[in-house]
Amino acid sequence: MTSTTSTFHLPDSHPPVPVTHPTSVSQDQLLGFPAFKTWLSTLHHSLALQRRSSSHPFHKLPYSLKSIEIQSVDFFGGHRLGFLKLKAQVSNENGEHFPGSVFMRGGSVAMLIILTPSDKTPSDVPKEEYAILTVQPRIPAGSLSFIELPAGMIDDSGTFAGAAAKEIEEETGLEISSEELVDMTQLASQISPSASKDDDAAEEQLQNGIYPSPGGSDEFIPIFLARKSLPTQEINDLKGKLTGLRDHGEKITLKIVKLDEVWKVAWRDGKTLAAMALYEGLKMEGLV
């Protein structure tokens, strides 16, 4: 009977770290998968901090990566590696271990798009600001009408800003160049208190993004801000507009909401709440 799994060792791993995987995916595919490479590099750096920093809570009895088991694989379009489900064994010499089940999907992007009417108004009347939300099926949540910020996955070659601009056009029909986007998560990382720590308490090299479910997934989401001034009629025309790549299964309806009511409308969406918190915090700091 032919085995349905195969095993190789991570390159340059000492002691060797075995990786067991289904034969439906090759060693080269796994090692070349951007999400896997990013996760592995991040984990290795975090593990190395235990030994380098005497103040690390696990310095005296450090943990190490012992093995990886790829349990299942999803492909996009039959060829491109999309999602992995894996189990990593991370333990110390006492046999103590951390939960290591990972749903691996890599980075995504989300966009807070603020619209301001360009029509002339009396100078003493403040212009109302609006945000674009999307309503679409999200089967993992059991929903056919989930309300959230415009968002999308990163392909293998895309930059985060470029992917955000592309998703904005696909999901809203608005053309906004990557140069017009403000990476709010990047700004937050620069003013974070941890950025001033000394070398003895070296910072983990996590991605500049929010982690919506770090207990089970590697997904991180940079959040971009885009501002657009449009005539009131064009803003109204966006309400209820059907968008998305229909041939890719995207059934998206746009929802235009007053900016100060976004959290009330899309409170179930973690990235929406994170975007609003980042926006308000950065605005108070005078950075957006």
C-alpha positions as CSV (number, residue, x, y, z in Angstrom):
1,M,0.0,0.0,0.0
2,T,1.4,3.4,-1.0
3,S,2.0,5.9,1.8
4,T,0.0,9.1,1.6
5,T,2.6,11.1,3.6
6,S,6.2,12.0,3.2
7,T,8.8,13.5,5.6
8,F,11.8,15.8,5.1
9,H,13.9,17.9,7.6
10,L,13.9,21.7,7.7
11,P,17.0,23.0,6.0
12,D,19.7,24.2,8.4
13,S,17.8,22.9,11.5
14,H,20.0,21.7,14.4
15,P,18.9,19.3,15.7
16,P,16.9,18.2,12.7
17,V,13.2,19.2,12.6
18,P,11.1,16.7,10.7
19,V,8.2,17.9,8.6
20,T,5.6,15.3,7.8
21,H,3.2,16.3,4.9
22,P,0.7,14.8,2.5
23,T,2.2,13.7,-0.8
24,S,-0.3,16.0,-2.5
25,V,2.1,18.9,-1.7
26,S,5.8,18.8,-2.3
27,Q,8.7,19.9,-0.1
28,D,9.5,22.7,-2.5
29,Q,5.9,23.9,-2.5
30,L,5.9,24.1,1.3
31,L,9.3,25.8,1.6
32,G,8.3,28.3,-1.1
33,F,4.9,29.1,0.4
34,P,5.1,32.7,1.6
35,A,2.8,32.2,4.6
36,F,4.9,29.2,5.8
37,K,8.2,31.1,5.3
38,T,7.0,34.1,7.2
39,W,5.6,32.0,10.1
40,L,8.7,29.9,10.4
41,S,11.0,32.9,10.3
42,T,8.9,34.7,13.0
43,L,8.8,31.7,15.2
44,H,12.6,31.0,14.9
45,H,13.3,34.6,15.9
46,S,11.0,34.4,18.9
47,L,12.5,31.2,20.1
48,A,16.0,32.6,19.7
49,L,15.1,35.5,22.1
50,Q,14.7,33.0,25.0
51,R,18.5,32.3,24.9
52,R,19.7,35.8,24.0
53,S,17.7,37.7,26.6
54,S,18.3,37.0,30.3
55,S,15.1,38.7,31.2
56,H,13.0,36.4,29.0
57,P,10.5,34.4,31.1
58,F,11.7,31.1,29.4
59,H,15.4,31.9,29.5
60,K,16.3,29.2,32.1
61,L,14.3,26.4,30.4
62,P,13.9,27.5,26.7
63,Y,11.4,25.9,24.3
64,S,12.3,24.7,20.8
65,L,10.6,23.6,17.7
66,K,10.6,19.7,17.6
67,S,8.5,18.8,14.6
68,I,5.8,20.0,12.2
69,E,2.9,17.9,10.9
70,I,1.1,19.2,7.8
71,Q,-2.4,17.8,8.3
72,S,-4.3,19.1,5.2
73,V,-3.8,21.4,2.3
74,D,-6.1,23.6,0.1
75,F,-5.1,24.7,-3.3
76,F,-6.5,27.7,-5.2
77,G,-7.4,27.0,-8.8
78,G,-5.9,23.6,-8.5
79,H,-2.3,24.8,-8.6
80,R,-1.5,27.6,-6.1
81,L,-1.1,26.6,-2.5
82,G,-3.7,28.5,-0.5
83,F,-4.3,27.2,3.1
84,L,-2.5,24.8,5.4
85,K,-3.6,23.1,8.5
86,L,-0.6,22.1,10.6
87,K,0.5,21.1,14.0
88,A,3.8,22.3,15.4
89,Q,5.4,20.7,18.5
90,V,7.1,23.3,20.6
91,S,8.4,22.0,23.9
92,N,11.2,22.2,26.5
93,E,13.4,19.7,28.2
94,N,10.8,19.1,30.8
95,G,8.3,18.0,28.2
96,E,6.1,21.1,28.7
97,H,4.6,22.2,25.4
98,F,2.5,25.0,23.9
99,P,-0.7,24.5,21.9
100,G,0.6,24.3,18.3
101,S,-2.4,23.8,16.0
102,V,-2.3,26.4,13.2
103,F,-4.6,27.3,10.4
104,M,-2.2,29.0,8.0
105,R,-3.4,31.5,5.5
106,G,-0.9,34.3,5.6
107,G,-1.5,38.0,5.3
108,S,-4.6,39.9,4.3
109,V,-5.3,43.6,3.9
110,A,-8.2,45.8,5.1
111,M,-9.1,49.3,4.1
112,L,-10.9,52.1,6.0
113,I,-12.2,54.3,3.2
114,I,-13.4,57.7,4.4
115,L,-15.6,59.7,2.0
116,T,-16.2,63.4,2.3
117,P,-18.8,65.3,0.1
118,S,-17.0,67.7,-2.2
119,D,-20.1,69.9,-2.6
120,K,-19.9,73.4,-1.3
121,T,-21.4,74.0,2.1
122,P,-21.5,77.0,4.4
123,S,-18.2,77.4,6.2
124,D,-19.8,77.0,9.6
125,V,-21.3,73.7,8.8
126,P,-18.9,70.7,9.2
127,K,-19.0,68.2,6.4
128,E,-20.3,64.7,7.3
129,E,-17.8,61.9,6.9
130,Y,-18.8,58.5,5.7
131,A,-17.1,55.0,5.5
132,I,-17.6,52.2,3.0
133,L,-18.5,48.8,4.4
134,T,-19.2,45.7,2.5
135,V,-21.9,43.1,3.0
136,Q,-21.1,39.6,1.7
137,P,-21.4,35.9,2.4
138,R,-18.8,34.6,4.9
139,I,-19.5,30.9,5.2
140,P,-16.9,30.3,8.0
141,A,-19.0,32.6,10.1
142,G,-22.2,30.9,8.9
143,S,-23.4,34.2,7.4
144,L,-24.7,35.2,4.0
145,S,-24.6,39.0,4.8
146,F,-21.6,39.7,7.0
147,I,-20.9,43.5,7.4
148,E,-17.2,44.4,7.4
149,L,-14.5,46.6,6.0
150,P,-13.4,46.0,2.4
151,A,-10.6,43.4,2.7
152,G,-8.8,40.8,0.7
153,M,-6.0,38.3,0.7
154,I,-2.4,38.9,-0.5
155,D,-1.3,36.9,-3.5
156,D,2.2,35.4,-3.7
157,S,3.8,38.5,-5.5
158,G,1.7,41.3,-4.2
159,T,2.8,44.2,-2.0
160,F,0.5,45.1,0.9
161,A,-0.3,48.6,-0.4
162,G,-0.7,47.4,-4.0
163,A,-3.0,44.6,-2.8
164,A,-5.1,47.2,-0.8
165,A,-5.4,49.5,-3.8
166,K,-6.4,46.5,-6.0
167,E,-9.0,45.3,-3.5
168,I,-10.5,48.8,-3.2
169,E,-11.1,48.9,-6.9
170,E,-12.5,45.4,-7.0
171,E,-14.8,45.8,-4.0
172,T,-15.9,49.4,-4.4
173,G,-15.1,50.4,-8.0
174,L,-13.1,53.4,-6.7
175,E,-9.6,53.9,-8.1
176,I,-7.1,54.9,-5.4
177,S,-3.4,54.5,-6.0
178,S,-1.2,52.8,-3.5
179,E,0.6,56.2,-2.9
180,E,-2.6,57.6,-1.5
181,L,-2.9,54.9,1.1
182,V,-1.8,55.4,4.7
183,D,-0.7,52.2,6.5
184,M,-2.1,52.7,10.0
185,T,-0.6,49.6,11.4
186,Q,2.8,50.7,10.3
187,L,2.3,54.1,12.0
188,A,1.1,52.3,15.2
189,S,4.3,50.1,15.2
190,Q,6.5,53.2,15.1
191,I,4.9,54.8,18.2
192,S,4.4,51.6,20.2
193,P,6.0,51.7,23.7
194,S,7.8,48.4,22.8
195,A,9.8,50.2,20.1
196,S,11.9,51.9,22.8
197,K,12.8,48.8,24.7
198,D,16.5,48.1,25.3
199,D,18.3,45.1,23.6
200,D,18.0,42.9,26.7
201,A,14.3,42.9,26.2
202,A,14.4,42.5,22.4
203,E,11.1,42.7,20.6
204,E,9.6,39.8,18.7
205,Q,9.6,40.5,15.0
206,L,5.9,40.1,14.4
207,Q,4.3,41.5,11.2
208,N,3.0,45.0,11.1
209,G,-0.7,44.1,11.2
210,I,-3.4,43.1,13.6
211,Y,-3.7,39.4,14.5
212,P,-7.5,38.6,14.6
213,S,-7.1,35.0,15.9
214,P,-3.6,34.3,17.1
215,G,-4.7,31.4,19.2
216,G,-5.4,29.4,16.0
217,S,-4.3,31.2,12.9
218,D,-1.2,33.0,11.5
219,E,-3.3,35.5,9.7
220,F,-2.2,39.2,10.1
221,I,-3.9,42.2,8.6
222,P,-2.3,45.5,7.8
223,I,-5.0,48.2,7.9
224,F,-4.8,51.1,5.4
225,L,-6.6,54.4,5.5
226,A,-7.8,56.1,2.3
227,R,-9.6,59.4,1.9
228,K,-11.8,60.3,-1.0
229,S,-13.7,63.5,-1.8
230,L,-16.8,62.9,-4.0
231,P,-20.0,64.8,-4.9
232,T,-22.8,63.8,-2.6
233,Q,-24.7,62.2,-5.5
234,E,-21.7,59.9,-6.2
235,I,-21.6,58.9,-2.6
236,N,-25.3,58.1,-2.7
237,D,-24.8,56.1,-5.9
238,L,-22.5,53.8,-4.0
239,K,-25.2,52.7,-1.6
240,G,-26.3,49.2,-2.3
241,K,-24.0,48.9,-5.3
242,L,-23.2,45.3,-6.3
243,T,-19.4,44.8,-6.7
244,G,-16.7,42.1,-6.4
245,L,-15.4,39.6,-8.8
246,R,-18.6,37.8,-9.5
247,D,-16.9,35.0,-11.4
248,H,-14.8,34.3,-8.3
249,G,-17.8,33.8,-6.1
250,E,-17.7,37.3,-4.7
251,K,-21.2,38.7,-4.1
252,I,-20.6,42.0,-2.5
253,T,-23.0,44.8,-1.7
254,L,-21.7,48.2,-0.6
255,K,-23.0,49.9,2.5
256,I,-22.3,53.6,3.2
257,V,-22.3,54.5,6.9
258,K,-21.6,57.7,8.8
259,L,-18.1,57.4,10.2
260,D,-19.1,57.8,13.8
261,E,-21.6,55.0,13.4
262,V,-19.3,52.4,11.8
263,W,-18.6,50.6,15.1
264,K,-22.4,50.3,15.7
265,V,-23.0,48.7,12.3
266,A,-20.0,46.4,12.0
267,W,-19.2,45.6,15.6
268,R,-18.9,41.9,14.9
269,D,-16.0,42.4,12.5
270,G,-12.7,42.5,14.5
271,K,-10.7,44.3,11.8
272,T,-13.4,47.1,11.6
273,L,-13.1,47.7,15.3
274,A,-9.3,47.6,15.1
275,A,-9.4,50.1,12.2
276,M,-11.6,52.5,14.1
277,A,-9.4,52.3,17.2
278,L,-6.2,52.8,15.2
279,Y,-7.8,55.8,13.3
280,E,-9.0,57.5,16.5
281,G,-5.6,56.9,18.3
282,L,-3.5,58.1,15.4
283,K,-5.8,61.1,14.9
284,M,-5.2,62.1,18.6
285,E,-1.5,61.8,17.9
286,G,-1.8,64.0,14.9
287,L,-0.5,61.4,12.5
288,V,-3.6,61.0,10.3
